[in-house]
Amino acid sequence: MKAASKQTTEIEIRQYMQEVGQRARAAARLISRAETAAKDLALTAMAKEIERQSDTLLAANKKDLEAGKAQGLDAALLDRLELNAARIQAMAEGLRQIAALPDPVGEITDLNYRPSGIQVGRMRVPLGVIGIIYESRPNVTADAAGLCLKSGNATILRGGSEAIHSNRAVAACIQTGLKQAGLPVETVQMVDTTDRAAVGELIRLKEYVDVIVPRGGKSLIERISAEATIPVIKHLHGVCHVYIDDKADFDKAVKIAFNAKTQRYGTCNTMETLLVARGVANKVLPVLGKMYQDEGVELRGCEATREILSGITSATEEDWHTEYLAPILSIRVVENLDEAMDHIGRYSSSHTESIVTEDITRARRFLREVDSSSVMVNASTRFADGFEYGLGAEIGISTDKLHARGPVGLEGLTSLKFIVLGDGHIRQ
């Protein structure tokens, strides 16, 4: 009887996801030709509704937080799950920023005459239907909906069960905005079941879905990448580095290294490994070590680090590979820039790396030679974010090298097609 019941459920979920996919494909055709003014009106209406429903969002989020604590979610997950007044305002502001951005759809570039007399160029077009699978962060619901809408795509959102009440509340605001602008509400659909079978169905909806974007823990993204029959825009994890060069300004170095770790622990652009040049280690590490320990950060260091900071844990090989998403930091003393870049090349997840230095030649080398999706000079890794980059928001951060890399904004959600303009031209 139990087996029969399970089979029935699987059939029901498959049918449900097929219907979601069909509605998304129909909406994609409509939204791909929507006027910019209508899309911007919807985005502005969504922002206003999110602000108006602030108390409702907080109440829904409180249910998720209470359930998460009861289930034993760790502090980093609870931090990503939490909504507060500032985060709700940031969601609304992100939607307004997207509305203010130029519409990429229909943009024509590289239009040139060929010897035959035809003109050949390229036009930016939507990807179609984008499936987004994410954990914890309710703000992704608004960010993803806004970016997909402005780039002319329909989207299917599948948030984690731990944020179901929050996501439903945000999605209701999104659909209100679409209605007010006269756009199809099916442009943004939220999968309204917490059954994990829905994820398996979504990543195999080749007939209806063009791209999958997973946002969450490494295990989720590995699963999606392995099982999806649809192209995936992804990053597995964020092992981000800050390197303090022996030509660094001391005050800048301390401020940047402290912020990169402690401004927020549970994000993919948080520094997980600090590299310090041997020439300044004895000066900078005692100051930073005390600041981190006063903040409650557990330090794990190489042998040279432990000689300077007594009593800290020894860093293992696994530590250099680990995205903690927690108040834990690995520290390594390196001889110079080359050794720092060697370490990054071996252990980085290709997300974000930063150098603190006043030497312009070294800064340029770091920018040129470090192969990550964001590379910075004299700035905290916490800036690796679509909102901070002026993209309005981001749908995720890609560490792949094809199509989209780094924070994925409007352009990353579009593609290019060749267009040809003629006037009765025929090929000879």
TORFIVO-666333 format. One record per residue (C-alpha): x, z, y; residue in one letter. Coordinates in pm, 1 decimal, padded with zeros to 6 digits. Each point is the difference from the previous one (the first is absolute). Example, Ala and Ser with C-alpha at 12.3 -4.5 7.8 and 13.67 -1.06 7.14 Angstrom:
BEGIN
        xx        zz        yy  rest
   01230.0   00780.0  -00450.0     A
   00137.0  -00066.0   00344.0     S
//
This chain:
BEGIN
        xx        zz        yy  rest
   00000.0   00000.0   00000.0     M
   00284.7   00085.9   00237.1     K
   00172.6  -00330.9  -00073.0     A
  -00319.6  -00192.9   00070.0     A
  -00044.3   00189.2   00325.9     S
   00355.4  -00081.1   00107.0     K
  -00049.2  -00367.8  -00083.3     Q
  -00317.6  -00009.6   00205.5     T
   00182.9   00156.1   00294.2     T
   00282.9  -00253.4  -00021.1     E
  -00250.7  -00286.3  -00003.8     I
  -00183.4   00147.7   00298.9     E
   00324.4   00039.2   00197.9     I
   00108.6  -00354.0  -00085.0     R
  -00335.6  -00133.5   00117.4     Q
   00013.5   00213.0   00314.5     Y
   00350.0  -00122.1   00089.7     M
  -00102.3  -00360.6  -00064.0     Q
  -00284.4   00044.7   00247.6     E
   00235.9   00157.0   00254.0     V
   00237.2  -00292.9  -00044.1     G
  -00275.8  -00258.3   00041.6     Q
  -00119.8   00163.3   00321.9     R
   00356.8   00017.8   00131.8     A
   00066.2  -00367.5  -00069.9     R
  -00322.2  -00100.5   00178.6     A
   00089.1   00224.1   00296.6     A
   00354.7  -00140.3   00013.1     A
  -00134.4  -00348.8   00064.5     R
  -00206.3   00129.8   00291.3     L
   00259.3   00231.0   00155.4     I
   00273.5  -00264.8  -00020.2     S
  -00184.5  -00200.0   00266.8     R
  -00123.2   00292.5   00210.9     A
   00079.7  -00018.2   00371.2     E
   00267.9   00232.2   00134.7     T
  -00249.7   00157.8   00240.2     A
  -00229.0   00100.5  -00287.3     A
   00285.6   00152.1  -00198.5     K
   00125.2   00192.1   00302.5     D
  -00351.6   00123.8   00075.3     L
  -00025.7   00131.6  -00356.1     A
   00338.8   00172.6   00023.4     L
  -00093.5   00170.0   00326.5     T
  -00335.7   00106.3  -00143.2     A
   00174.5   00144.5  -00306.3     M
   00233.8   00202.1   00222.8     A
  -00290.3   00139.2   00202.1     K
  -00193.3   00089.4  -00314.5     E
   00300.2   00181.2  -00149.8     I
   00029.3   00207.4   00316.5     E
  -00375.0   00061.9   00009.7     R
  -00003.2   00109.4  -00364.1     Q
   00305.4   00226.1   00032.7     S
  -00185.9   00311.6  -00116.2     D
  -00146.5  -00187.4  -00297.9     T
   00345.7  -00126.8  -00097.2     L
   00150.1   00348.7   00022.3     L
  -00282.2   00146.2  -00210.7     A
   00045.5  -00267.1  -00268.3     A
   00374.3   00049.7   00004.9     N
  -00044.2   00376.5  -00038.2     K
  -00179.7  -00062.0  -00331.5     K
   00291.7  -00210.8  -00122.4     D
   00258.5   00254.6   00112.9     L
  -00182.5   00286.1  -00170.8     E
  -00030.6  -00200.7  -00320.8     A
   00366.1  -00100.2   00023.0     G
   00115.1   00359.2   00036.3     K
  -00216.9   00100.6  -00294.8     A
   00158.6  -00276.9  -00207.3     Q
   00349.0   00117.3   00095.4     G
   00109.4  -00295.6   00214.4     L
   00344.6   00065.8   00147.9     D
   00064.3   00051.0   00371.2     A
   00119.2  -00357.9   00058.4     A
  -00316.9  -00149.2  -00150.1     L
  -00220.5   00238.9   00195.4     L
   00183.6  -00095.7   00318.5     D
  -00067.0  -00369.5  -00062.9     R
  -00362.9   00079.1  -00080.7     L
  -00071.7   00210.2   00307.6     E
  -00187.8  -00130.8   00302.1     L
   00010.7   00181.1   00331.6     N
  -00100.1  -00084.9   00355.1     A
   00333.9  -00170.2   00073.7     A
  -00010.5  -00213.3  -00314.9     R
  -00358.4  -00104.3   00062.0     I
   00093.3  -00099.7   00354.2     Q
   00299.1  -00192.7  -00138.0     A
  -00234.0  -00194.8  -00231.1     M
  -00217.8  -00097.9   00293.1     A
   00300.5  -00088.5   00214.5     E
   00143.8  -00210.3  -00282.2     G
  -00320.1  -00205.8  -00013.6     L
   00008.7  -00050.3   00377.6     R
   00362.7  -00111.6  -00020.8     Q
  -00093.2  -00254.3  -00267.2     I
  -00279.7  -00129.3   00224.3     A
   00251.7  -00044.0   00282.7     A
   00239.3  -00203.9  -00213.3     L
  -00004.2  -00381.2   00003.1     P
  -00211.0  -00150.8  -00276.6     D
   00238.8  -00174.3  -00240.5     P
  -00268.0  -00208.6  -00172.5     V
   00015.2  -00368.4   00092.1     G
   00332.3   00024.9   00185.2     E
   00189.0  -00332.1  -00026.6     I
   00378.7  -00004.6   00010.3     T
   00288.0  -00244.4  -00055.5     D
  -00212.1  -00304.2   00087.3     L
   00233.5  -00299.5   00006.8     N
  -00025.6  -00378.1  -00009.7     Y
   00141.2  -00169.2  -00308.5     R
   00152.6  -00351.4  -00000.4     P
  -00325.8  -00128.3  -00152.8     S
  -00188.9   00111.9   00310.8     G
  -00189.5   00286.8  -00161.9     I
   00028.7   00353.8   00132.9     Q
   00084.2   00271.7  -00251.3     V
  -00037.5   00371.3   00069.8     G
  -00108.3   00323.6  -00157.8     R
  -00313.8   00205.3   00050.0     M
  -00037.1   00371.0  -00068.9     R
  -00293.0   00077.9  -00230.8     V
  -00146.2   00310.8  -00171.4     P
   00103.6   00089.6  -00353.7     L
  -00367.1   00035.4  -00103.4     G
  -00099.4   00317.1  -00185.0     V
   00240.8   00293.4  -00002.6     I
  -00036.6   00287.4  -00245.1     G
   00152.8   00325.7   00121.5     I
   00061.5   00290.4  -00239.1     I
   00117.8   00318.1   00164.2     Y
   00031.5   00374.6  -00042.6     E
  -00063.2   00297.7   00224.5     S
   00015.4  -00135.3   00355.1     R
  -00353.0  -00059.0   00138.0     P
   00147.3  -00173.3   00306.7     N
   00091.7  -00292.8  -00226.1     V
  -00371.0  -00079.1  -00022.7     T
  -00015.4  -00068.2   00373.9     A
   00344.7  -00159.4   00032.1     D
  -00053.5  -00239.1  -00289.4     A
  -00352.9  -00094.0   00105.0     A
   00112.6  -00072.6   00356.0     G
   00300.9  -00208.2  -00093.0     L
  -00186.1  -00200.6  -00263.6     C
  -00286.1  -00066.7   00238.8     L
   00219.4  -00118.6   00289.2     K
   00201.6  -00225.1  -00234.1     S
  -00320.8  -00158.6  -00128.4     G
   00002.3   00153.8  -00347.7     N
  -00261.9   00181.6  -00203.3     A
   00121.7   00316.7  -00168.1     T
  -00087.5   00218.4  -00296.5     I
   00116.1   00359.2   00046.2     L
   00056.4   00231.3  -00293.3     R
   00113.0   00343.5   00116.0     G
   00098.7   00292.7  -00217.8     G
  -00255.4   00239.6  -00143.8     S
   00162.2   00283.9   00196.7     E
  -00116.0  -00162.9   00329.0     A
  -00339.4  -00135.6  -00106.0     I
  -00208.8   00190.8   00257.0     H
   00238.2  -00080.3   00286.7     S
   00021.3  -00368.3  -00093.0     N
  -00377.1  -00034.7  -00024.5     R
  -00039.4   00151.2   00345.9     A
   00261.8  -00229.4   00155.3     V
  -00142.3  -00304.9  -00180.8     A
  -00344.6   00077.6   00143.3     A
   00149.5  -00017.3   00350.7     C
   00167.1  -00331.4  -00085.0     I
  -00324.1  -00154.4  -00122.9     Q
  -00187.0   00121.2   00306.5     T
   00253.0  -00183.8   00216.8     G
  -00041.9  -00320.1  -00202.4     L
  -00378.7   00017.3   00033.0     K
   00018.4   00052.0   00375.0     Q
   00218.2  -00310.4   00033.7     A
  -00230.8  -00209.9  -00217.7     G
   00262.9  -00048.5  -00272.3     L
  -00071.8   00028.3  -00374.0     P
   00038.4   00361.0  -00117.1     V
   00138.8  -00133.5  -00329.4     E
   00315.7  -00089.5   00192.9     T
   00112.8   00357.0  -00077.8     V
  -00117.9   00153.2  -00327.1     Q
   00105.4   00332.1  -00143.1     M
  -00004.6   00039.5  -00378.6     V
  -00246.1   00285.1  -00030.3     D
   00110.8   00138.3  -00334.6     T
   00288.2   00227.5  -00090.1     T
   00022.2  -00140.6  -00353.5     D
   00355.4  -00125.4  -00053.2     R
  -00134.6  -00297.3  -00195.4     A
  -00101.4  -00150.0   00334.8     A
   00368.3  -00035.9   00091.9     V
   00069.3  -00191.6  -00319.7     G
  -00287.7  -00234.9   00075.4     E
   00100.9  -00051.3   00364.0     L
   00357.7  -00103.8  -00078.1     I
  -00126.1  -00266.0  -00240.1     R
  -00270.6  -00154.8   00221.1     L
   00196.4  -00324.3   00035.1     K
  -00313.2  -00200.7   00072.2     E
  -00082.6   00203.1   00309.1     Y
   00308.9   00191.3   00120.5     V
   00310.0  -00169.6   00144.6     D
   00241.0   00289.7   00058.2     V
   00026.7   00364.3  -00108.3     I
   00163.0   00261.0   00224.3     V
   00069.2   00335.6  -00170.7     P
   00080.1   00306.4   00212.4     R
   00083.9   00324.2  -00174.4     G
   00242.9   00164.0  -00236.2     G
   00263.7  -00181.7  -00201.4     K
  -00197.6   00026.6  -00325.0     S
  -00307.4  -00163.5   00156.7     L
   00199.5  -00288.6   00144.6     I
   00195.9  -00054.9  -00321.7     E
  -00327.3  -00015.5  -00191.6     R
  -00157.2  -00246.8   00243.3     I
   00310.6  -00219.4   00002.4     S
   00014.9  -00006.8  -00380.4     A
  -00368.9  -00062.0  -00067.8     E
  -00123.0  -00212.0   00291.5     A
  -00074.7  -00367.7  -00060.2     T
  -00013.9  -00047.9   00378.8     I
   00299.6  -00009.0   00242.3     P
   00099.4   00349.7   00120.2     V
   00148.4   00105.9   00336.3     I
   00174.3   00328.7  -00073.1     K
   00268.2   00257.9   00043.9     H
   00072.6   00239.1  -00282.7     L
   00134.2   00292.6   00199.5     H
   00186.0   00097.5   00315.4     G
   00349.6   00139.2  -00051.0     V
   00103.2  -00018.6   00366.1     C
   00343.8   00084.9   00140.5     H
   00148.6   00110.3   00331.2     V
   00376.5  -00043.9   00039.7     Y
   00174.2   00207.1   00267.8     I
   00314.1  -00191.4   00093.3     D
   00315.3   00167.3   00132.1     D
  -00066.3  -00189.3   00325.4     K
  -00347.7   00152.6   00035.2     A
  -00121.2   00193.3   00301.6     D
  -00036.1   00356.8  -00130.4     F
  -00330.9   00080.2   00171.0     D
  -00157.6  -00330.5  -00105.0     K
   00117.6   00048.4  -00357.0     A
  -00148.0   00347.3  -00033.4     V
  -00329.0  -00097.7   00160.1     K
  -00042.9  -00316.7  -00206.5     I
   00100.8   00150.6  -00334.7     A
  -00227.6   00299.4   00050.1     F
  -00299.1  -00210.1   00105.0     N
   00046.6  -00255.3  -00278.1     A
  -00042.8   00275.9  -00258.5     K
  -00231.1   00257.1   00151.1     T
  -00244.9  -00188.1   00225.6     Q
  -00213.3  -00060.5  -00308.7     R
   00101.0   00045.5  -00362.3     Y
  -00254.6  -00200.2  -00197.2     G
   00064.7  -00350.2   00136.3     T
   00198.0  -00291.4  -00139.8     C
   00213.5  -00031.2   00316.0     N
   00122.3   00360.5  -00010.7     T
   00375.6   00035.9  -00050.3     M
   00085.2   00118.9  -00351.8     E
   00382.3  -00026.5   00016.2     T
   00228.3   00084.6   00291.8     L
   00346.1  -00160.0   00001.9     L
   00263.4   00150.6   00228.9     V
   00345.1  -00136.7   00081.9     A
   00275.6   00239.5  -00105.7     R
   00147.3  -00002.1   00351.0     G
  -00305.6   00175.0   00148.9     V
  -00138.6   00184.4  -00303.6     A
   00155.0   00336.3   00089.6     N
  -00156.6  -00018.2   00344.8     K
  -00345.5  -00141.5  -00069.1     V
  -00093.4   00143.1  -00340.6     L
   00007.3   00372.2   00090.4     P
  -00236.7  -00065.1   00290.1     V
  -00234.9  -00223.7  -00198.4     L
   00021.4   00221.9  -00307.3     G
  -00127.3   00300.8   00194.2     K
  -00276.4  -00204.6   00162.1     M
  -00117.9  -00134.1  -00335.8     Y
   00012.4   00339.7  -00167.0     Q
  -00186.3   00163.3   00289.7     D
  -00266.4  -00268.8  -00054.0     E
  -00019.6   00079.8  -00371.8     G
   00172.9  -00315.7  -00124.3     V
   00183.3   00034.9  -00332.2     E
   00345.5  -00160.7   00022.3     L
   00185.1  -00167.6  -00285.4     R
   00352.1  -00120.9   00066.3     G
   00310.0  -00165.2  -00136.7     C
   00312.3   00209.1  -00058.2     E
   00133.6  -00060.7   00352.2     A
  -00335.4   00097.7   00149.8     T
  -00011.1   00320.9  -00202.9     R
   00344.3   00097.5   00128.4     E
  -00144.3  -00011.7   00352.4     I
  -00348.2   00135.7  -00080.1     L
   00052.7   00277.4  -00249.1     S
  -00280.8   00104.5  -00229.6     G
  -00185.4  -00330.9  -00015.8     I
  -00092.1  -00175.5  -00325.3     T
   00228.1  -00264.1  -00146.6     S
  -00144.2  -00351.9   00030.6     A
  -00031.7  -00189.1  -00328.3     T
   00005.9  -00374.3  -00065.4     E
  -00379.3   00013.5  -00024.0     E
  -00024.4   00152.0   00348.5     D
   00153.4  -00308.1   00160.4     W
  -00278.1  -00210.3  -00157.9     H
  -00286.9   00238.0   00085.7     T
  -00278.2  -00036.7   00254.1     E
  -00087.9   00367.7   00043.8     Y
  -00298.6  -00026.6   00236.5     L
   00066.0   00370.7   00045.7     A
   00225.8   00237.1   00200.3     P
   00305.5  -00086.3  -00211.4     I
   00303.4  -00191.2   00128.0     L
   00310.0  -00138.7  -00170.3     S
   00321.0  -00008.5   00206.2     I
   00321.0  -00188.7  -00070.4     R
   00326.8  -00008.5   00193.4     V
   00150.6  -00350.6   00004.8     V
   00335.5  -00122.9   00123.5     E
  -00123.2  -00273.0   00232.8     N
  -00259.1  -00269.0   00070.8     L
   00099.3  -00205.3  -00304.0     D
  -00054.7   00289.5  -00238.2     E
  -00332.3   00077.8   00168.2     A
  -00116.4  -00359.3  -00047.1     M
   00122.5   00002.4  -00360.1     D
  -00211.7   00310.6  -00065.2     H
  -00303.5  -00159.9   00165.5     I
   00050.0  -00320.7  -00195.1     G
   00003.0   00193.4  -00326.2     R
  -00278.5   00252.4   00055.0     Y
  -00230.7  -00134.4   00271.9     S
  -00351.5  -00119.5  -00079.5     S
   00044.5  -00264.1   00275.8     S
  -00250.9   00174.1   00225.9     H
   00169.4   00139.3   00315.1     T
   00355.6   00098.5   00094.7     E
   00143.7   00122.9   00331.4     S
   00348.5   00039.8   00145.2     I
   00086.3   00240.0   00281.6     V
   00304.0  -00133.5   00185.2     T
   00126.4  -00093.2   00345.4     E
   00224.0  -00272.2  -00145.8     D
  -00177.3  -00332.7   00057.8     I
   00213.4  -00184.7  -00254.4     T
  -00091.0   00246.1  -00274.4     R
  -00363.8  -00008.1   00104.9     A
  -00006.6  -00378.8  -00028.6     R
   00167.1   00011.2  -00340.3     R
  -00259.7   00248.8  -00119.9     F
  -00284.5  -00218.3   00127.8     L
   00145.1  -00311.0  -00161.5     R
   00120.7   00136.3  -00332.9     E
  -00260.0   00261.2  -00100.6     V
  -00268.7  -00179.8  -00200.6     D
  -00319.1   00196.5   00067.8     S
  -00334.7  -00094.8   00150.6     S
   00072.4   00210.4   00312.7     S
   00351.3   00074.1   00129.4     V
   00046.7   00218.1   00309.1     M
   00264.5   00111.7   00247.5     V
  -00026.1   00342.2   00165.6     N
  -00363.7   00052.0  -00097.1     A
  -00193.5   00208.4  -00251.3     S
  -00118.2  -00170.8  -00319.2     T
  -00346.6   00135.6   00081.1     R
  -00043.1  -00296.6   00237.8     F
  -00029.7  -00238.4  -00298.5     A
  -00372.2  -00032.3   00042.9     D
  -00236.3  -00279.4   00097.9     G
  -00156.9   00205.1   00280.3     F
   00342.4   00077.6   00149.9     E
   00113.6  -00362.1  -00038.9     Y
  -00293.2  -00122.8   00207.0     G
  -00189.1  -00151.7  -00293.0     L
  -00304.6   00214.6   00082.1     G
   00019.7   00146.8  -00348.8     A
   00137.0  -00104.3  -00335.0     E
  -00149.7  -00082.2  -00333.0     I
   00314.0   00121.6  -00172.8     G
   00375.6  -00041.2   00007.1     I
   00143.3  -00274.6  -00215.4     S
   00349.9   00030.6  -00144.6     T
  -00032.4  -00342.0  -00161.4     D
   00183.0  -00294.4   00155.0     K
  -00265.1  -00268.6  -00041.3     L
  -00291.9  -00065.2   00237.4     H
  -00014.3   00340.3   00173.0     A
   00273.5   00260.2   00052.7     R
  -00013.2   00335.2   00177.1     G
  -00324.1   00128.0   00155.4     P
  -00269.0  -00255.7  -00083.4     V
  -00216.1  -00080.2   00300.3     G
  -00206.9  -00300.1   00097.4     L
   00257.6  -00269.7  -00074.3     E
   00071.1   00151.2  -00339.8     G
  -00368.1  -00040.9  -00087.0     L
   00001.3  -00369.6   00078.2     T
   00165.1  -00306.2  -00146.1     S
   00097.2  -00342.1   00133.3     L
  -00130.8  -00340.9  -00091.1     K
   00135.9  -00335.4   00108.6     F
  -00220.6  -00205.5   00227.7     I
   00038.2  -00370.1   00075.8     V
  -00143.0  -00175.8   00308.3     L
  -00031.8  -00375.0  -00007.4     G
  -00190.9  -00281.0   00167.7     D
  -00074.6  -00241.6  -00279.2     G
   00353.4   00029.0  -00139.1     H
   00064.7  -00133.3  -00351.5     I
   00316.0   00029.1  -00204.4     R
   00199.0  -00320.5  -00028.4     Q
//
